[in-house]
Amino acid sequence: MAASLPPPTPSPSLKINSSGSLKTSLNRLFSKTTPSLSKPTWRSLRSTCKSEFRSFGDSQNWITIDHFPRADAVRIIHSSPSAAPIPMAASASLDSAAKSAKKVCLFYCAETKPLAERIAALSDHIELRSINWRTFADGFPNLFIPNAHGIRGQHVAFLASFSSPGVIFEQLSIIYALPKLFVSSFTLVLPFFPTGTSERMEDEGDVATAFTLARILSNVPISRGGPTSLVTFDIHALQERFYFGDNILPCFESGIPLLKNRLQQLPDSDNISIAFPDDGAWKRFHKQLQHFPTIVCAKVREGDQRIVRLKEGDPRGRHVVIVDDLVQSGGTLIECQKVLAAHGAAKISAYVTHGIFPNKSWERFKHDSGGNPEGGMAYFWITDSCPRTMNEVMNRPPFEVISLANSIAASLLI
């Protein structure tokens, strides 16, 4: 009768509590099973063992580690059934990839519909969504967001235009409602921050409405993904960033790169100088345009009048482009144009990111078809940040509209 073989010695297992020492536990394990390693060092163990540890965060959950003789691995096999599932790095990477593939649902108001359509045409990941803009008999807004359940878990954006105080309330109602619809993230695109020029007090009693609007936007509800992102272009003063609270993340973009691309397309692109109508414009934009010859004008007071003088630079024989963040009546630009023409500029153009032009003040700017820089502009570039103005000046020389659509689309897909 064959002799019975002794039962195989089971591989030792070790339970490690999260509050214990992994190093000490492994030393005990190997001292029992391998006499030659009665006092193993952590470095020698690390060179012969490979381990994978999921979580020691819960002191109530034990994780079993099995050691296999003649093997070079120590790895986690399983955890107790009561342990909660722990997300791994690979899962995070998959989630990130999934998020990047999600569509951005872009809502818009009536004024920004053409710009929204241009933005959506640039990317398959941007999908337009509409809103029913109606009013009650008393004039107050009667608003409805169709298919609100369909945007749950989606990245959502709203393209706003605060062109007048009368439209701000209805758009704010939508802006406050969208983050509460269980969306993954919310981005507010406000190309023109309309109260940016009222950013400080000069006399006691002045109200800095830039701060007021910043406070209103800072109270937009937080979405699932965190604070609202605010995308705006060429805000009047960079220090206005600090007017916003912690519940909103302002992203300050600029239209200057679009201007630079347009200037490169001109036949006289090698003869262009940049002029700033005042020191404020120079401080705001000169670093973005430093590879161009620079001219700086300045406003000086003579008696009761403020006139524009040439402060530095030589416009003689150059195509001079006046650059500023916005234009209202256009008086400063016209005075600057006259000074540059008097100092020998061959051609004068202008660029502003925001063409506000109240009361159709754009009509003051005439077209110079050649040879008369004092009487007109060769080009006057604006962006589509102010939709009403854009519609008025479209196809009217010297005006050309440079669209912000590419820049906005890129910011939405970050």
Secondary structure as UniProt FT lines:
FT   STRAND          13..16
FT   TURN            18..19
FT   HELIX           22..33
FT   HELIX           35..37
FT   HELIX           42..48
FT   TURN            59..60
FT   STRAND          63..67
FT   TURN            69..70
FT   STRAND          74..79
FT   TURN            81..82
FT   HELIX           89..101
FT   STRAND          104..108
FT   TURN            111..112
FT   HELIX           113..120
FT   TURN            121..122
FT   TURN            124..125
FT   STRAND          126..128
FT   STRAND          132..135
FT   TURN            137..138
FT   STRAND          141..144
FT   TURN            146..147
FT   HELIX           148..151
FT   TURN            152..153
FT   STRAND          155..159
FT   HELIX           165..177
FT   HELIX           178..180
FT   TURN            181..182
FT   STRAND          185..189
FT   TURN            194..197
FT   TURN            204..205
FT   HELIX           209..218
FT   TURN            224..225
FT   STRAND          228..233
FT   HELIX           238..243
FT   TURN            246..247
FT   STRAND          248..253
FT   HELIX           256..264
FT   TURN            267..268
FT   HELIX           269..271
FT   STRAND          272..276
FT   HELIX           279..285
FT   TURN            286..291
FT   STRAND          294..302
FT   TURN            303..304
FT   STRAND          305..312
FT   TURN            316..317
FT   STRAND          319..327
FT   HELIX           331..342
FT   TURN            343..344
FT   STRAND          347..355
FT   HELIX           358..364
FT   TURN            373..375
FT   STRAND          380..383
FT   TURN            384..385
FT   HELIX           387..393
FT   TURN            394..395
FT   TURN            397..398
FT   STRAND          399..402
FT   HELIX           405..412
//
